[in-house]
């Protein structure tokens, strides 16, 4: 464990594994680097004034959590993130990786983070309006009722995902990849019948 040497700062933790920690009862450090969090609880927590760099979260609970921090090279694997709010994410945050994660009702509205990876995730009714998520990948994700209004989807790969409904008139689509069998998701806003 390493600590910051600045007066008044909380410790910086590096190369640690934290298991079954309830961060509603344990204060967060100032910064975590190359740490692994396993079965930890962050539910309902407003996560601010903390930085995470090259960390992995496995089977953690972030239900209704709010992120106002920097997330750099972060992986969320098999996490519960129902209603998580990323709208105030730190300006220095970069590509996020979500795998087998429940992200229903989460909000990525108005964020600018490109090259995200969503793999085997449930993104039902997730909000992406006004976001710039160009160059992201959605692989085998359920996007039922996810909202993509005013979203930059340039070079986004939806080829392995399903149940999306995206209006090409309200989002930026340029070299965006869609699976052929799901093209009806691009015309669902029209009053037409496809057989």
C-alpha positions in Angstrom: 0.0 0.0 0.0 1.3 3.5 -0.9 0.0 6.7 0.5 0.0 10.2 -0.9 2.4 12.6 0.7 0.2 15.6 0.4 -1.2 17.1 3.6 -4.8 16.4 4.1 -5.1 13.8 1.3 -6.7 10.4 1.9 -4.4 7.5 1.0 -3.6 6.3 -2.5 -3.9 2.6 -2.7 -2.0 0.6 -5.4 -1.8 -3.1 -6.5 -4.3 -4.3 -3.9 -7.2 -6.7 -3.9 -10.3 -5.6 -1.9 -13.0 -8.2 -1.3 -16.5 -7.8 0.2 -15.9 -4.3 1.3 -18.9 -2.1 1.9 -17.9 1.4 0.8 -21.0 2.8 2.3 -19.3 2.1 5.7 -15.6 2.3 4.6 -14.4 5.6 3.2 -12.9 5.6 -0.3 -9.2 6.4 -0.7 -8.1 9.4 -2.7 -6.9 7.2 -5.6 -6.8 3.5 -6.5 -4.3 2.2 -9.1 -4.1 -1.3 -10.5 -6.5 -2.6 -7.8 -9.1 -5.3 -8.0 -12.4 -5.0 -6.2 -14.4 -8.3 -5.7 -18.0 -8.4 -4.4 -17.8 -4.9 -3.0 -20.8 -2.7 -2.3 -21.0 0.8 -3.7 -24.8 0.9 -4.0 -26.4 4.4 -3.8 -22.9 6.0 -3.3 -22.0 9.3 -4.8 -18.4 8.5 -5.9 -16.5 11.8 -6.1 -13.0 13.1 -5.2 -11.6 9.6 -5.9 -9.7 8.5 -9.0 -9.5 4.9 -10.4 -6.7 4.0 -12.8 -6.4 0.5 -14.4 -8.8 -1.1 -11.8 -11.1 -4.1 -12.2 -14.4 -4.5 -10.5 -15.9 -8.0 -10.3 -19.3 -8.8 -9.0 -19.7 -5.4 -7.4 -22.9 -3.6 -6.6 -23.1 -0.1 -8.0 -27.0 0.1 -8.1 -28.1 3.8 -8.1 -24.5 5.0 -7.7 -23.4 8.3 -9.1 -19.9 8.8 -10.6 -18.3 12.2 -10.4 -14.7 10.9 -10.6 -12.1 9.9 -13.1 -12.2 6.4 -14.5 -9.2 5.4 -16.6 -8.8 2.0 -18.1 -11.5 0.5 -15.9 -13.2 -2.9 -16.3 -16.6 -3.7 -14.8 -17.2 -7.5 -14.9 -20.4 -9.2 -13.8 -21.5 -6.1 -11.8 -24.9 -4.8 -10.9 -25.1 -1.2 -12.1 -28.9 -0.6 -12.3 -29.6 3.1 -12.4 -25.9 4.1 -12.2 -25.3 7.7 -13.3 -22.2 8.5 -15.3 -23.4 12.0 -16.4 -20.9 13.9 -14.2 -17.9 11.6 -14.9 -14.5 13.2 -14.7 -13.1 15.0 -17.8 -10.0 12.7 -17.7 -12.0 9.5 -17.9 -11.4 7.3 -20.9 -12.6 4.1 -22.5 -14.7 2.0 -20.2 -15.1 -1.8 -20.4 -18.4 -3.5 -19.2 -18.7 -7.2 -19.4 -21.8 -9.3 -18.3 -23.0 -6.3 -16.4 -26.5 -5.2 -15.6 -26.8 -1.5 -16.8 -30.6 -1.2 -17.0 -31.8 2.4 -16.4 -28.1 3.7 -16.3 -27.3 7.2 -17.6 -24.5 8.0 -19.9 -26.2 11.2 -21.0 -24.0 14.0 -22.4 -20.7 12.2 -21.6 -17.8 12.3 -24.1 -16.0 9.0 -23.7 -15.1 7.1 -26.8 -13.9 3.5 -27.4 -16.1 1.9 -24.7 -16.8 -1.8 -24.8 -20.1 -3.3 -23.7 -20.0 -7.1 -23.9 -23.0 -9.4 -22.9 -24.6 -6.5 -21.1 -28.3 -5.7 -20.4 -28.6 -2.0 -21.3 -32.4 -1.9 -21.3 -33.8 1.7 -21.0 -30.3 3.1 -20.6 -29.8 6.8 -21.5 -27.2 7.8 -24.1 -28.8 11.1 -25.2 -26.4 13.8 -26.1 -23.4 11.5 -25.6 -20.3 11.1 -27.7 -19.6 7.4 -27.6 -17.9 7.1 -31.1 -15.8 4.0 -31.8 -17.5 2.0 -29.1 -18.5 -1.7 -29.4 -21.8 -3.3 -28.3 -21.3 -7.0 -28.5 -24.3 -9.3 -27.7 -26.0 -6.5 -25.7 -29.8 -6.1 -25.1 -30.6 -2.5 -25.9 -34.4 -2.6 -25.5 -35.7 0.9 -25.1 -32.2 2.4 -24.8 -32.3 6.1 -25.7 -29.9 7.4 -28.4 -31.2 10.9 -29.1 -28.5 13.4 -30.2 -25.9 10.8 -29.8 -22.6 10.6 -31.7 -22.5 6.9 -32.9 -19.8 7.4 -35.5 -18.0 4.1 -36.1 -19.9 2.3 -33.3 -20.2 -1.4 -33.8 -23.7 -2.8 -32.9 -23.2 -5.9 -35.0 -23.7 -8.3 -32.2 -26.5 -6.5 -30.4 -30.3 -6.6 -30.5 -33.5 -4.8 -29.6 -32.2 -1.3 -30.3 -34.2 1.5 -31.8 -32.2 4.3 -33.2 -33.6 7.2 -35.3 -31.0 8.1 -37.9 -32.4 11.6 -38.0 -31.6 12.4 -34.4 -28.2 10.7 -34.0 -24.9 10.9 -35.9 -24.4 7.7 -37.8 -21.3 7.5 -39.9 -19.7 4.1 -40.7 -21.8 2.7 -37.8 -22.1 -1.1 -38.0 -25.5 -2.8 -37.6 -26.4 -6.5 -37.8 -28.5 -7.1 -41.0 -31.2 -9.0 -39.0 -31.7 -6.0 -36.7 -32.1 -3.2 -39.3 -35.7 -2.8 -38.4 -34.3 -0.9 -35.3 -33.4 1.9 -37.6 -36.9 2.4 -38.9 -38.9 1.7 -35.8 -39.7 5.4 -35.5 -41.6 5.3 -38.8 -45.2 4.2 -38.9 -44.5 1.2 -41.2 -44.9 -2.5 -41.1 -42.0 -4.8 -41.9 -42.8 -8.5 -42.8 
